[in-house]
């Protein structure tokens, strides 16, 4: 597959990821507090699927790992917002089934796929480990958010989510520079800016609640 098709898939995913952040940011700015619109999770789900494919086509295990760990958390947040049930059952089954079938196919395809990911000459072992650690930190934000939301019984994006987002994003930026990956670099430059802004909004929100 040609590079321009691969990068088109990656940039499409990052545009959707960036769009969700911009929508969340604008909504939060209007309310003067951090808001989580349903569209945030819908765009996350679509973008995650596309970026998983991009990681596969780039033989990049770190990208695939990050998306595999967060995909079903996006679905859970839609369930908490009572939006998942509004999606036609056929589409819901496809969203559940497609990543599962891809994983089964991938691990049972042949040994060449695994060799490409774990013994890729374009990604030294230390860089692969940096990418994996970066994705784990970045993914922990959604595990933290998921547990926090389950406790509240509603979808929310707490302070810890944005702090882990910023740390993970900065680590992925370093990985992107060494990997020479424009898709990751452009996406996380914008993301890091919005993460900082949401941390400021939450700080001001907490300060306002303390004084009242």
N, C-alpha and C positions, 0 to 999 in steps of 0.2 A: 504494500500500500504506500502511496506517495506521501512525502512529508507534509505537503500542504493540506491533505485530507486529515492526517493525524492532528496537526496543529489546529485545524479548523474545529475539530471535535473538542480539543482542549480549551481553545479560546471561547467556544460557545458555552462550555461548562463554567468557565471563570466569569463570563459575562452574566450568566444566571446567578452565580454565587455573589457577584458584586451587586447585581440588581436587588437581590434580597436584602443585602446590607444597606443599600441606599434607601430602599423602601422603609426598612425598619428605622433607619436614622431619621428620615423625614417625618415619619409618624411620631417618633419619640420627641423630636424637636417641637412639633406642634403641641404635643401634650405636656412638654417640659418634664417628662419622665420616660423611663425605658419601657417601650411597648413591644409586644410580640404579635404582629398580625399573622393571620393564617397563611397569607401569601408567602411569608418568610419560609415556612416549612414546605410548602408546595414547590417553590423554586429550589429549595435545598435538595429535595428528593430527586427532582429531574436532573439537576446539576451533578449530584453525587453519582448517579447512574452513568452519565456521560463521562465524568472524570475517571471513573473506574475503567471504562473502555479505553480512554486515553492512556491510562497507566499500563494497561495490558499491551497496547500497541507500541508503547515506548519501552516495554520490558522493564518497568519501574515498579518493583515490589512495594516500595514505601508509599507510593500514591495509591496503589490498589488496597493496601492494608488500611490506610486512613479512611477510605470511602466504605470499605466493607464493614468497619466498626461503627460507622455512624448512620448508615442507611436505614436501619430499622428503628433507630431512635427518632429519626424524622417522622416515620410513620406513627410512632407512639405519641408524639406531640400533636399530630393531627387528630389522633383518637381523643386525646385529652381536651382538645378544642372542639370536639364533636363535629369535625369536618370530614374525617375519614369515612364516616358512615354515609355521607352524602355522595361519595364517589361511586359510580356504578360498580356492581360486584365483579363484573368481568375485568374491569381495569384494576380493581384491587387484587384480584387473583394473579393477574399478569405482573403487577408490581411486587407481589410476594414471590412469584414463581421464577421470573426471569433471572434475578441475581443468584437464586439457588441453583438453577439449571446451569448457569454460567460457571459457578464454582465447581459443580460436579464435572462438567465438561473439561474445565481447566485442569483439575487435579487428576483426571483420568485420560487426558488427551495423549500425552507422551512425555518422556523424560526431557525432551529438548526444551519445552516451555520452562520447566523448573531450572534447568541449567542456565537459560537466558536470564532469568531473574536473579538467581543467587550467585552465578559466576559470570556476570556481565562485565566484560573488560572495560566498558565505558563508565562503569561505576565501581571504583575501588571499594574494598570492604569497609574502610573507615567512613567513606562517604555514604555507603548503604546504611551503616549503623546510625550515622547522623540523621539520615532521612527517616529511618524507622523511629528513632527517639523523638524527632520533631513531630511525626505524625501521631505518635502515642500521646505526647503532651497535648497536641492540638485536639486529639480525640477525647482526652480526659475531660475537656470542657463540656462535652455533650453528655458524658456519663454523669458528671457532677450536676449538670442542668436537669438531666432525666430524674436522678434521685431527688433533687430539690423539688421538681415539679410533682413527682409522685407523692411526696410528703404533703404538698399543698393541695394536691388533687386538681391542679390547673397548670397550664403551660406558662412558664416564666423564665426570664433570663437574668439571673442574679449577678452580683458583683464578681463572684468567683469565676463565672463563665467568661466574662469579658477579660479578666486578668489572665486566665489560662489561654484565651484566644490570642492575646497580645504576645505572651511568651512563646507560644507555639508558632505564631506567625513570623516572629523574628527569627526563630530557628529555621523555619522553612525558607525564609529569604536567604539565609546563609547557604543552605542546601541548594537553592535555585541558582545562586551565583556560581557555585562550583560545578553544578550540573549543567550550567548554561541553558537553563530552561526558561524561556520567556513567558510561558503560560503561568507557571508558578510565581515568577517574579512580579509580573504586572498585577496578578490577582491579589497577592499578599501585601503589596505596597498600599493599595487602596484599602484593603482590609485592616491593616495596622492603624491607619489614620482613623477609621470609624471606631475601632476598638478603644482607642484613646479617648475619643469624644464620648462614647457611652460610659466609660469609667468616670469622666468628669460629670456627666449628667447624673449618674447614680450617687456620686459624692455630694453634689449639690442637693439632690433629692433627699438623701439621708440627713444632710445638714438642716434642710428646711423642716423635716419632720421632727428633728430634735428640738428646734427652737419653738415649735408650736405646742 
